Amino acid sequence: MGDAAETGQVLVVDDDRAVGVVLKGLLSQAGHRAEHVTTAQEALARVASSALDLPPVDVVLTDLRMPGMDGMALLDALAERAAGVPVIMLTAHGTVERAVEAMKRGAADFLSKPFDRDEVLYTVDKALRASRYAAEQPAGPTAPTEDAPWLGGSDAMKEVAQLIARAAKASSTVLIRGESGSGKEVAARAIHAASNRERGPFVPVHCAALPENLLESELFGYEKGAFTGATHRKPGRVELASGGTLFLDEIGDVTPSVQVKLLRLLQEKEYQRLGGTESLDADVRFVAATHRDLDEMVEEGTFREDLFYRLDVIPIWVPPLRERAADIPALARRFCREIAERMNRDIALAPEALEQLRGLDWPGNVRELSNFVERLVVFTDGEIVTGRDVERELARQPRRRASAKPSGETLLDRREEAEHAAIREALEKAEGNRTQAARLLGISRRTLYNKLAEME
């Protein structure tokens, strides 16, 4: 497949123990850490992992038909409780239509029984790549609201919101440009939510997350026998987006051969599945985004000029956070509130903390700010994040640390030593149980895993 395959923690959910054992073995042989449970309730408990000393689940592979809570209900429950975990549906003959329905409701993909080894690994690899790429994108609201202005109320963002409102009324292709982490997908979702296609699906395709051969099949789908492991016809994202919006994220990363096929798709509103000869209509509204300089790429010959002009009908630029510092306090407060709610905590940012955040440069934009606020919430013991808490987390930042002049054994060095000692002590008290150690330290289990990885 070109690029090296992704590996991760895969949870298989199937009431048929034989199927579960086979899938677990297949995935383990490919380098994944695989587990098997027989009910949706067990799956929810495992994903939550509140009382288990186990690593977080990266992908759920679930049967559609199960007694009690079926795969569709599990999909809905995971969307509420673990939105970042991709779900792949396992379907028997005759239930493919329900699997496609599940994909429109948020499933990452589906596999038909009897399944093929290569297709299982191909599908899990694709879900992992897309999930890990999506996890790097900034959090944010899906549409403007009166009580929570979209991404801030600065003059720059008010202008962007006006462009979004106008673009939403048209059916023309929109090209959203801006630095990584500035909120391009949030803008795309806002366009969809305010358009006459709002009741249709919003289907993102993260072009940078997939190598060329995976991206093409992801976009256009494929016919049975199109490649090894293609045991049946499968719809692509263009087909799944019918009646809605297709979001092509990081369009500047697609290869020349895919650019040719995208050009035909935009020009003719037609496409063919891989291995197929039938032309299919594309009833979708196209929104694309990139952090790359497409004008320069056109000049260099690495991006097709005709495709660029097809994409750049309605251009929207999302400004970086450094150009709208007035938005930082409102964004930080919202991130703090959302993160605290997830952690069942009552915590807020003090005015001096907000002022410090506003005065910083944020090269990672909204994404970096969101991550930084999450660390503040995790590592602050009280109900108020103070200016000292901000200073503490700034001192832990490698980028900011690198810019400081070395002065022998620094305060930061001592802080790190104390932190590592506290982690080792907590693990010793918990007799190696990482979940219990995280509780003793007052941090999340995922944060503890990250800290342990840094200590290795």
N, C-alpha and C positions, 0 to 999 in steps of 0.2 A: 504493500500500500504506500510505499514511499517513506513517509515519516514514521518514526518509531511509534509503536502502539502505546497508548496510555494504560496505566494500571491503577487500580483503586479498590476500595472496599465495596463489594457487590452483595446485596441481600436478595436471595431468591425466595419468592413466596409462591408455594404451590402445595395444594393438599395431597397431591400424588407424590409420595415419598420417593418413588423410583425416579421420577422426572427431576426432583430436587437434587438427588444424589448425583445424577448424570451431569446436570448443569453445574453443580458445585465443583465436581471433578474437572470438568472442561475448563471452567474459569480459573481454577487453581493452577492447572497445568500451564495456562497462558500467563501466569504471574500475578493474577488478581488474588485478593484476600476475600474468599467467598464464604458465605453462610447460607443456611437454609432454614426457613420456618414454614409451618404448614397452614397458618391462618393469618388473616389480615390484622387481627388484634395483636398477635405476636409481632408482626412487622411494625406496627405503630409503636409498640413498647420498645422494640429494638432501635428504631430510628430515634426515639426520644432518649433512650439510654440513660435515664435519670438515675438508675440504681446499678448500672453495670459499668465495669471498668473496661470498656471497649472503645475502639476508635470510631469516629463518625462514619456513617454510611454515605458513600458517594453516589451509588446507583441502586435503584430498586427494580428488580426484574420479577413481575408478578403475573400469575395466571389471571385470565379474565373471569372465568367461571369457577367459583369456589362456594362451598356451603356457607350460609350466614352472610357475612360481609364480603361482597365480591370485589373483583379488581377495580371496577369503576368507582365503587364507594371508597375503596382504599385510595384511589387517585385523588378524589375530592378531599379526603381527610388529610392526605399529605400536602395538598396545595395550601391548606390552612395552617398546618403544624410544622411543615418542613419544605417551604416553597422552593428552596434552592436545590432539592434532591430530584434529579431526573427519574422518571418512571417509564419503564419499557413494558408493554403489555404482551403477554403470551396468549395466543388465540388458537383454538381448534378450528377445523374446517367449518365454514358456515358462519363464523363470527367475525370475519374480517371487517364487515361494515361497522360493527360496534367498535372495533379497534380504531378505525379511522375517525369515528365519532370521539373516541377517547383522546386521540391526538389533537383534535380541534378544541378539546377541553383542557389541553395542557400536557398530555403524555408526550414523551420525547420521541417514541417510536413504537413499533410493534413487530413481533416475530410470530410466524405461523408454525403450529405443530403438524407433522413432525419437523423439528428444526434441524438446520444444517450447522455444523460446527463453525465453519468460516463465517456464516452470516451472524451467528451469535456474537462472535468476537468482534466482527466488523461493527455491529450495532452498538455494543457496549463501548467500544473504543470511540465511536462517534459521539455518543451521549456524554462520555467523560470529557472529551475535548470541548464540546459546546458548553457544558456546565462550568468548567474551570475558566473558560473565557468569560462567560457571563458573570461569574463571581468577581471578576476584576472590574466590572462596570460600576459606575456610581449608583447609589440608591437615590430614589426621588419619587415624587408623585407622578401619576400617569396622566394627569390633565390639570389645567388651571382650575382653581376653585376660588370662591369669593373670600373664604376665611383663611386660606393658605395660599397666597400668591405663588405662582409657579416658579420655583427655584429662586425666589427673591423679588424684591420690589424696586431694585435699582433702575435708573433710566435705561441702561443697556438692556436689561431683561424685559422691561416693559415694551421696548421696541421689538424684541424677539417674540414676545407674546402676541403682539399685534400682527406680525408676519405669520405666525402660526395660525391665528384666527382666520386670516385671509386665505392662506394656503389650504386650510381645511375645507373651505367652501368649494374649491376647484377640484378637478380630477387629474390635474397635471402632475407629472413626476416632480418630486422634491429632492434636492440634494442638500443635506445638512453637513456643514463643515465646522470643525473646531478641534481643539487639542484633546488628547486622551483624557478621559475622566471629567470632561466639562458638562456632560449631560445630553449627548446627542440622541441616545435611545429614548430618554425621557421626552425629548422634543418630538420624536417620531410617534411615540404613544399618544402624546397630546394632540397631534394632528389627526390621528385615527379616531380618538375619542370625540373630537369636535366635528367630524365629517359625517356625511350621510351614509357611511359604511360602518358606523360605530357598532351596529349589531352583528356585523360580520367578524370573522377572526382577525386578530393581529398576529401575524406569523413572522418572527424574526429569523434571519439566517445570518449567523456570525461567520462571515467569509474568511476572516483571519484565523479562525479556530480550526479549519479543516483543510487538509491537503487537496490538491486538484481533483483526484479521482473520487474522494468522498464528497466534495462540494458539489460536483456535477450531479451525482445521484441524489444528493440531499435536495437540490433545487428541482430537478425535473422528474425524479422517481425513476423506476426501471421496470422492464418487462421480465417475465420469467426466463431464465437462461441468459440474461444479459452479461453476467460474469459469474465466476465461481461463487457459489453460495446463494445466488439469486433463485430461490426455489419457487417464487410466485411473484406476481405483479405487485408493485408497491408504489403508492402515490408519493410525489415529491412535495416540497413546501409550496410551490406555485399552485398545485392542485388543492392543497389543504387551505390555502389563503383565498380560495374562490369566494367572491362576495365581500371580501375584506381588504386588508392592507398587507402587502409583502414588504418587509423591512430588510434591506440589504446592508448590513452593518460592515464597515471597513471594506467598502467596494474597491478601494485603491489597492487591495492586496490580491485581487483575482488575477489569474494567469491570462496570457493573450488568447489561448484557446477558449477559455470560459468567457472572456470578453466578447468574442465573436457570437457565442450562443446567447449571451445576455442582450446583445445588440438586436438580434432577430426577435427576441422575446419582447423588447421594448418597441420595436418598429411595427411588428406584425401582430403583436399580442397573441402569438402562437408559439408552441414548443412541442418537442417530442420526448417521450420517455427514453432513457437509455435502452438500446436494443430494440426500439420500436420504430415503426414507419408511419404511424398515424399522427396527424397534426391535431393538437388539442388547443382549444381556446383558453386564454388566460384572462379570467374576469377578476382582475386584481388592480389595486391602486399601488403604484410603486413609490416607495420612499427609500432613499439611499443615504449613507453617511460615511464619512472618512475623516481621519486626522491628517492624511497625506496632502501634499500640494499637487493636486491633479493638473493644474495649469503647467507646472514644471514637468510633470511626468509626460504630458502630451508633447511638450517641446522636446523631451529626451526620446520620445518614441516608445515609452514603456506602457503608455495607456492610450487607447484608441481615441482619436479626436472625435469621430462620429458618435461613439458611445458617450463621451463626455458631454457633448451637446444634447444628447437625448436625456441624460440624467439632470443636467443643470438648467432645467426649465424654470423652476422656482428655487433660487438659492437662498439658504438661511445659514447665517454664521452664528454660532454660539460662542460668546466671548469667554476667555479664560477667567478664572476666579480673581486673579490679580487685577483685572480691569473692572471689577465690580465688587470691591471690598465691602461696600455698604450692605451687600447681601449676606456676608459671613455670619454676623450674629444671629439672624433669623434662621439660616440654614443650620447652624450649630445647635440652636435651641430645639429645632425640629428633630435633628438626629438624636440629640440627648433624650428627648421625650420618647421617641420610637424605640430606642435601644433599652431604655429603662423599663418600658412596658413589656418588652420581650423577656427581660430578666426579673420581672415582678419586683422592681425597686422603685423607690420614691427619691429621685435625685434631680438636681437642677444645676445649671451653670451660674456662678456668681458674676456680677457685672465686670469685675476686674479680669476674670477668666475670659469673658467674651471680648473684652478690649484687647487682651493679649492675642487671642486668636485672629482678631481683625488685623492686627499689625504684622502678621506673619505672611511670608510668601508661600504660595501653595502650588508648586510646580505640577503636582498630581491632581490639582483642581478639586472638584467636588468629591471625587472618590477619596482623595487623600484626607480631606477634612472629615469625611464620614468615618474613615478608619481611625483617625486620631481621636475623635470624640468618643468612639467606642472604647478605645484604650483608657481614656479618662474615666469613663463610667465603670469599667471593669476594675481599675486599680484604685479608685477612690473609695475609702471606707465609709465616710459620712454621707449626709444627704445633700451636701453642697460641694461642687467642684470649685476649688479656689485657685487663685493665681499660682500658689505654690505647687498645686497638682499639675498645672499646665507646665511649669518650669521643670518638674520632675520628669514628665513624659518627653519634653523637648530634649532633655539631657540624654535620654535613651535612644534618640534618633541617630543612626549611623551617619546619615547625610549631614546633619547639623553638627555632629560630633567631629566629622572629618574636617569641617571648616574651622574648627577651633585649634588654637596653637597647643602643641603638647607641652605638658608641664610636669613630667614625671608621673608619680602616682596621683591621679586626679580623684576628685570627689566622685566622679562618675564610675571610675574603676572600683572604688570602695562600695558604691551602691550596687554594682553588678555582683560583686563578691557576696554582699549581704543577701541579695536576692537569690543567688544560687545556693547559698547556705540554707536559706529558709525553705527552698524547694526540696533540698535533700533531707532536711529535718522533717518536713511534712510527709514525705514519702516513707521515711523511717517510721514515723508515728502511725501511718496508715498501713504499715506492713506491705508496702508496694502497691496498694490500691490507688490508682491515679484519680479516680472519681472522688474518693474520700480525701485525698491529698489536696485536690482542687478546692473542695469545700473548706478545708482547714485554712487554705491560703486566701479564700474569698474571691477566687477567680473562676472562670469557666473552664471546663475540661479541655476544650479546644485550645484555649490560651495556654494551658499547662503543657499540652502537646507541643505547641510552637516554642515555648520556653525550653523544653527538654531538647528539642531539635537544635536550638541555638547553643545549648551546652555541650552537645556531642562534638 
